Amino acid sequence: MGSGNDHLYTLSLLLFLFLGISNAMSESEEYKTYIVHMDHSRKPSSFLTHESWHRATLRSLSKPVDDKEMLLYSYNHVMHGFSARLTPSQVSAIKKSPAHIATHEERFGKLFTTHSPEFLGLRHSSGLWNLSSFGEGVIVGLIDSGVWPESESFNEKGMPPIPSRWKGKCHNSTSNPFPCNKKLIGAQVFIKGAQAAGGTDSPDDTPRDFLGHGTHTSSTAAGNHVPGASQFGYAKGVARGIAPRAHVAMYKVSSGGYIVESDVLAAMDQAIADGVDIMSLSLGFEQTPYFQDVIAIASLSAVEKGIVVVCAAGNDGAPNSTHNAAPWITTVGAGTLDRSFIATVTLGNNQTFKGKSEFPDRVIVLDTPLYYGKGDFNKVVCSYGALNVSEVYGKVVICDNNDRSSIFDQASELARVGAVAGILMADWIPFGVDGLSIPSLVLPTSSGALIRKYAIEAAGEAEVKLMRFVVTSFGTKPAPQVADFSSRGPDPINPNILKPDIIAPGVQVLAAFPPLIPVGGIGNYELASDYALLSGTSMSAPHVAGVTALLKAVHPEWSPAAIRSALMTTADTIDNNGTTLTNQPTNLPGTPLDYGAGHINPNKAMNPGLIYDIDWQGYVDFLCGLGYNDSEMRAILRQNQWNCSQEETDLNYPSFVAIFSKNSSSPNAKNFTRVVTNVGDDQSVYQAIIAETTRGMTIRVEPPTLTFTNKFQKQSYVVSVQIDGKFPPVAYAYLYWKDQNSHVVASPVVILNF
């Protein structure tokens, strides 16, 4: 039984709730989902659980809430509070409770989708794969759209036993069995919020994936070895996740493409309770301050418990567009692979050209007339309705670049008039070349001009000797590039933290896919595949989650911040041309605002030399410096008491952002303090090197030398950044710490002068 004070508290709660909504609620008020933060220390002891307290609170309103219907979730780990369907009047009443901290209306989110292990340098015989036993014993939890358990990527061949610490479960029923095993060790469903909000009318209550997104991401992170995988013959080879011996747990939050905050919070809450080591989220919501950002709040709780949280940066493509950018989250942008899918054409003059193609059949075109509509602009660009069947039927047709119609429109016109195939010209195809309705290859205008020249000169004798489709080409240059859709910094919420942290493969990634979902088509027929090529930061995040699993297996003592530091300070900023990473589609050099610290390099991350670690107090001090009020701090920290350091402290992040104002009265110098921990050789001496500076910039490091005599020893240093009055709006440099044993610990330094 509770104490007398508990009963007094309950009575006073009932009284103010009744008064708070008296005569205030209209019958026409609309129910919406709200996320409600509560002060857990005020729970009367008469309630055995927080959920029973939350239910009683809802039933206590003068117009009582049906808690069985309207309470969606009660949260225990990611935050203290609940989500429920409420009217504005009911919310107003709850806000008057002394236990209330904060409330906001739920927001909708989205999934971030639009040969990689080898490209990342992972090899069977050596390096991180070998030393980590392919991630054995690590549990990767994915918050996503479900999973297709029958996929060969989730077979348990060669898998170790399920870790004894695992507390999760596999959703099952006698009417709709869902198979789990030693690879797929957990699968649960959290879509009550989306159903209540009308975001899905699907009655589906199983973890089965009917979108394909979750199957793809989970197999990317930790799918088992599957020989002979491809999408219609493209990218054919052994499909495997980055950590093929890690275990997978799926938390389904999307059934029809809609995602809501209450479901994501519930899934992350359960993942923490179940005992995952890593959470991977390839989804996001509109950017908001950390105290209103459910992924930021839940991730901070996870990180406090030693769980690494990896999130996609988003597919907005523009500056100031990063998502999931709280500094305790590893935020991942997307890069390209050195692999391309092509078709080839050999002309009557024996010239051969390669072009992009993803036509889903091994079509061969032999000794076929070549047509070009010279003299008629609409025919030249294959405008819809311009071509005549009598002129082009049974021929290969050239279509010039056309700003007014897409290559897909051109292919449709060729199909209408019975052309055999198309040679299309486009310098940039933002959405890829899959889905063309006729066998076609797409060339840049420079190459297309040579084919056009041949067609004009050969006139009626012009022909195609051979066209071949379904060809996979390796060694594409430059690679990696920053994907055009990958969200870029500065971060809109806090530009003082460089985001994204890193980039990883996210363009045309092959991974498992449900066999009932079409991924291509020929004519009127839709085609399915057990493996599919998808693009998006959704695809890059599970690459990093997989590498994190490998690092966790080798270094179980490393904190989430230490793992992120190792990934960042060893990342590559040079492509396979030997030049700075470039951007799609311009091929112009990128900057850390595009790619963060660089492209992930798993083998180097295993032995970074030095790490930048951050403990709980470091994040508290960071939040203290943002000027949040007490309610906002309580919402994100889930605590009533915290201590802010008396002295202003820098977050011990592996990158630097110095923000200046062009106002002449503003300071033109900034100092940053960092602490590094030696995780390399006992006896190490590191020298500071500043590189790639811009004119008008001065960067100094004190001390310029760090000497370590023991492993895990810590040393601090200060970086001073100074600019002159004519400095450009954006510039960057690099700080490298190099030791005698070939360790290079790299940190980008970004300077913003607004």
Secondary structure, 3 states (H helix, E strand, C coil): CCCHHHHHHHHHHHHHHHHHHCCCCCCCCCCEEEEEEECHHHCCCCCCCHHHHHHHHHHCCCCCCCHHHHEEEEECCCCCEEEEEECHHHHHHHHCCCCEEEEEECCEEEECCCCHHHHCCCCCCCHHHHHCHHHCCCEEEEEECCECCCCHHHCCCCCCCCCCCCCCCECCCCCCCCCCCCCEEEEEECCHHHHHCCCCCCCCCCCECCCCHHHHHHHHHHCCCEEEEEECCEEEEEECCCCCCCEEEEEECCCCCCEEHHHHHHHHHHHHHHCCCEEEECEECCCCCHHHCHHHHHHHHHHHCCCEEEEECCCCCCCCCCCCCCCCCEEEEEECCCEEEEEEEEECCCCEEEEECCCCCCCEEEEEEEECCCCCHHHHCCCCCCCCHHHHCCCEEEECCCCCCCHHHHHHHHHHCCCCEEEEECCCCCCCCCCCCCCEEEECHHHHHHHHHHHHHHHHHCEEEEEEEEEEEECCCCCCEECCCCCCCCCCCCCCCCCCCEEEECCCEEEECCCCCEEEEECCEEEECCEEEECCHHHHHHHHHHHHHHHHHHCCCCCHHHHHHHHHHCCECECCCCCECEECCCCCECCHHHHCCCECCHHHHCCCCEECCCCHHHHHHHHHCCCCCHHHHHHHHCCCCCCCCCCCCCCCCCCEEEEECCCCCCCCEEEEEEEEEECCCCCEEEEEEEECCCCCEEEEEECCEEEECCCCCEEEEEEEEEECCCCCCEEEEEEEEECCCCCEEEEEEEEEEC
